[in-house]
Amino acid sequence: MDRNGLADFLRTRRARLKPRDVGLPDGARRRTQGLRRQEVAELAGMSVDYYIRLEQGRGPHPSRQILNALARALMLNADERAHLYNLAGEAPARPGVSPTVPQGVLELLATLTDVPAYVLDDGFDVLAANPMALHLIPYLTVGGNEMRGIFAGPVHREVCRHAESFAAAAVRELRAASATRPELTDLVAELGARSPLFTELWAAHDVEIRRELRKQLLHEAVGEIDVRRQILAIPDSGQRLITYVPIPGTGAQEALRRVRELLDRPGYARSG
């Protein structure tokens, strides 16, 4: 059980709710940002003292019944509810983690020549990537880490429109993963020391497990490429296959075809 993480998460979820969100009057004099602790305790059907101790990181281990009540009171979505359970040590066991990409996945990756595709482990390390991914997403390197690439410097902003929005989504996913991956603590500390944006986003305690996400890639030769980032879990490995597929009606399929033609030219290298 991560007592401090649970305490921080409860405080930030409480602060984001307004009284009217849960059917309470706003009141003329409210000094508290969001709901009061007493209000959350009442909504969850528990004593105020018990809830306060949870927010202070010194409460007893909450039961699943208590966690369900807190999730309802704080209006948590599915990803936030899962994160709450992870912090309390009540989540199901993680799948096995393998550092080796299954041969069948490597063969599939080799056939995906017209779209960017790569494989991540559950620590966001890049285990494999096709040429389209390495070209269109140059902050990716095989053996590197996707999160480090996003927050290491200006490259991410140069190849992705609305880069800060995508970075925020990445932090939400990292926050969700960190509840079951204590070894990510060093990565979080490194990114916090390197990037003020990461520090700001991390402090929000927002969580989300990304299943798909629209993204606009930028390329100096073909312009904007409107794609959908899709994630396929690789069973019994802790790995994910990430693909960027063109969005119909946007011209992205033709743009990706042109990029593929450029890559087929001997000696071609991206300039921007």
C-alpha positions in Angstrom: 0.0 0.0 0.0 1.3 3.4 -1.0 0.0 5.5 1.9 1.5 8.8 0.7 0.4 8.2 -2.9 -3.1 7.4 -1.7 -3.2 10.5 0.4 -2.1 12.8 -2.4 -4.5 11.2 -4.8 -7.5 11.6 -2.5 -6.6 15.3 -1.8 -6.3 16.1 -5.5 -9.5 14.3 -6.4 -11.4 16.1 -3.6 -10.0 19.5 -4.7 -11.3 19.2 -8.2 -14.9 18.6 -7.3 -17.4 21.4 -6.7 -20.3 21.1 -4.3 -22.8 21.3 -7.1 -21.1 18.3 -8.8 -22.4 16.1 -6.0 -25.7 17.8 -5.3 -24.5 20.1 -2.5 -25.1 23.9 -2.3 -22.0 26.1 -3.2 -22.5 28.4 -0.2 -21.3 32.0 0.1 -18.2 31.5 2.2 -16.1 28.5 1.1 -12.4 28.7 1.8 -11.7 25.1 0.8 -10.9 24.4 -2.8 -13.3 21.7 -3.9 -15.2 19.6 -1.4 -14.6 19.7 2.3 -13.2 16.6 4.0 -16.4 16.3 6.0 -18.5 16.3 2.8 -16.4 13.5 1.2 -16.7 11.4 4.4 -20.5 11.9 4.5 -20.9 11.0 0.8 -18.8 7.9 1.3 -20.6 6.9 4.5 -17.5 6.9 6.8 -16.4 8.9 9.8 -14.7 12.2 9.2 -11.7 11.1 11.4 -11.2 8.0 9.3 -11.2 10.0 6.1 -8.8 12.6 7.5 -6.4 9.9 8.5 -6.4 8.5 5.0 -5.6 12.0 3.5 -2.8 12.4 6.0 -1.2 9.0 5.0 -1.7 7.4 8.4 -5.0 5.6 8.2 -5.5 1.8 8.3 -5.6 -0.3 5.2 -8.9 0.5 3.5 -11.2 -2.4 2.6 -12.6 -2.9 -0.9 -15.9 -1.7 0.5 -14.3 1.6 1.6 -12.5 2.0 -1.7 -15.7 1.5 -3.6 -17.4 4.1 -1.4 -14.5 6.6 -2.0 -14.6 6.0 -5.7 -18.4 6.8 -5.8 -18.0 9.9 -3.5 -15.2 11.3 -5.5 -16.8 10.5 -8.9 -13.8 8.6 -10.2 -13.8 7.3 -13.7 -12.7 3.7 -14.5 -9.0 4.5 -14.8 -9.0 6.6 -11.6 -10.8 3.8 -9.8 -8.2 1.3 -10.9 -5.5 3.7 -9.8 -7.1 4.0 -6.4 -7.1 0.2 -6.0 -3.5 0.0 -7.1 -2.4 2.6 -4.5 -4.2 0.7 -1.8 -2.6 -2.6 -2.8 -5.9 -4.1 -3.9 -5.2 -4.5 -7.6 -4.9 -7.8 -9.4 -1.4 -9.2 -9.9 0.5 -7.8 -12.8 1.1 -10.0 -15.9 4.5 -11.5 -16.3 7.1 -9.2 -17.8 9.5 -10.3 -20.5 12.4 -8.3 -21.9 12.2 -10.2 -25.2 9.7 -9.4 -27.9 7.9 -12.5 -29.1 9.1 -13.7 -32.5 5.5 -13.5 -33.9 5.3 -9.8 -32.9 8.6 -9.0 -34.6 7.4 -10.7 -37.8 4.2 -8.6 -37.6 6.2 -5.5 -37.1 8.2 -6.3 -40.2 5.0 -6.4 -42.3 3.8 -3.0 -41.0 5.8 -1.0 -43.6 3.2 1.8 -44.2 2.5 3.0 -40.7 4.7 3.8 -37.7 4.8 0.9 -35.2 6.9 0.0 -32.2 6.9 -2.1 -29.0 7.0 -0.8 -25.4 7.5 -2.7 -22.2 5.6 -1.7 -19.1 8.4 0.7 -18.1 8.0 2.6 -21.4 11.3 1.3 -22.8 11.3 0.9 -26.6 12.1 -2.8 -27.4 11.6 -2.7 -31.2 10.5 -0.2 -33.8 10.0 -0.1 -37.6 11.7 2.4 -39.9 8.5 4.5 -40.2 8.3 5.0 -36.4 12.0 5.9 -36.1 11.7 8.4 -38.9 8.4 10.1 -38.0 9.0 10.0 -34.2 12.7 10.7 -33.9 12.7 11.0 -30.1 12.2 7.2 -30.2 15.2 5.0 -30.1 15.3 1.2 -29.7 16.7 0.7 -26.2 15.7 4.1 -25.1 12.6 5.2 -23.2 9.5 6.9 -24.6 9.0 9.1 -21.6 12.5 10.4 -21.7 12.1 11.1 -25.4 9.0 13.2 -24.8 10.5 15.3 -22.0 14.2 15.3 -22.9 14.1 18.4 -25.2 12.5 20.2 -28.0 12.3 17.3 -30.5 8.8 16.2 -29.4 7.4 19.7 -30.0 9.0 19.8 -33.4 7.4 16.6 -34.7 4.0 16.8 -33.0 1.3 19.4 -33.1 -0.4 20.1 -29.7 2.7 18.6 -28.1 1.8 19.7 -24.6 -1.6 18.0 -24.7 0.1 14.7 -25.8 2.7 15.2 -23.0 -0.1 15.6 -20.5 -1.7 12.3 -21.7 1.7 10.6 -21.3 2.1 11.8 -17.7 -1.4 10.5 -16.9 -0.4 7.1 -18.2 2.9 7.1 -16.3 1.1 8.1 -13.1 -1.3 5.1 -13.6 1.6 2.7 -14.3 3.7 3.9 -11.3 1.2 2.6 -8.8 2.1 -0.9 -9.7 5.7 -0.3 -10.8 7.8 1.0 -7.8 10.9 0.8 -10.0 9.5 3.8 -12.1 10.4 6.1 -9.1 13.8 6.8 -10.5 12.4 7.7 -13.9 9.9 10.0 -12.4 12.6 11.7 -10.3 14.8 12.1 -13.4 12.0 13.6 -15.5 11.0 15.9 -12.7 14.6 17.2 -12.5 14.8 17.7 -16.2 11.4 19.2 -17.2 9.4 21.9 -15.4 6.4 20.8 -17.6 6.7 17.3 -16.3 6.8 18.5 -12.7 3.7 20.6 -13.2 1.7 17.8 -14.9 2.9 15.2 -12.3 1.7 17.3 -9.4 -1.9 17.1 -10.7 -2.1 13.4 -9.9 -4.3 12.8 -13.0 -4.4 9.2 -14.3 -5.5 7.6 -17.5 -4.8 4.4 -19.3 -4.5 5.4 -22.9 -6.2 3.0 -25.3 -6.2 5.3 -28.4 -5.3 8.9 -29.0 -5.5 11.2 -32.0 -2.2 12.8 -32.9 -0.9 15.1 -35.6 2.6 14.3 -36.7 4.7 17.0 -38.5 7.0 16.2 -41.3 9.1 18.8 -43.3 8.4 17.2 -46.7 4.7 16.1 -46.4 3.3 18.4 -43.8 0.8 17.4 -41.1 -0.2 13.7 -40.8 -3.4 13.0 -38.9 -3.1 9.6 -37.2 -4.7 7.6 -34.4 -2.4 6.0 -31.8 -3.7 2.5 -31.1 -2.4 0.1 -28.4 -2.4 -3.7 -28.6 -1.5 -5.6 -25.5 0.8 -8.5 -26.1 -0.4 -11.3 -23.8 1.8 -12.6 -20.9 4.6 -10.2 -21.6 3.8 -6.8 -20.1 4.5 -5.4 -23.6 2.4 -3.3 -26.0 2.4 -2.9 -29.7 1.8 0.8 -30.6 0.7 1.7 -34.1 -0.2 5.1 -35.7 -2.9 4.5 -38.3 -4.1 7.2 -40.8 -7.4 8.8 -40.0 -9.7 8.4 -43.1 -10.6 11.6 -45.0 -7.6 13.6 -43.7 -5.1 12.8 -46.4 -2.9 11.0 -43.9 -2.8 7.7 -45.8 -1.4 9.5 -48.9 1.1 11.4 -46.7 2.3 8.2 -45.1 2.7 6.7 -48.6 4.9 9.6 -49.6 7.0 9.2 -46.4 7.5 5.6 -47.3 8.7 6.5 -50.8 11.2 9.0 -49.2 12.5 6.3 -47.0 13.0 4.0 -50.0 15.4 6.5 -51.6 19.0 5.7 -51.1 20.7 8.1 -48.7 17.5 10.0 -47.7 17.7 11.5 -44.2 15.2 13.7 -42.4 16.3 17.4 -42.0 13.7 18.6 -39.5 
